[in-house]
Amino acid sequence: MDGKDYKVKWYAKGVDFNYSGTRKVWAYGMEDAKERAINRVSKEMCLSKSLINIESVER
């Protein structure tokens, strides 16, 4: 199974912040792309994974 590039739109809302953005990831499917985007955003923004929501996933 070959991987593909995906564009994932995400947002994170809290009491004192409201972040959103897009992240390009290489993944094996849409669910894998969501997980990879959440992991990457969590590490880069120092946010808990539970605060990050996925708006859409496109190829």
PEJOCOR-V170478 format. One record per run of one state. SS is the DSSP state (H for helix, E for strand, - for the rest). FROM is the first residue (numbers start at 1). TO is the last residue. Records with the same first field share a line. If there is no record, write none. Layout:
SS->FROM-TO + FROM-TO
This chain:
-->1-3 + 14-17 + 28-29 + 46-48 + 59-59
E->4-13 + 18-27 + 52-58
H->30-45 + 49-51
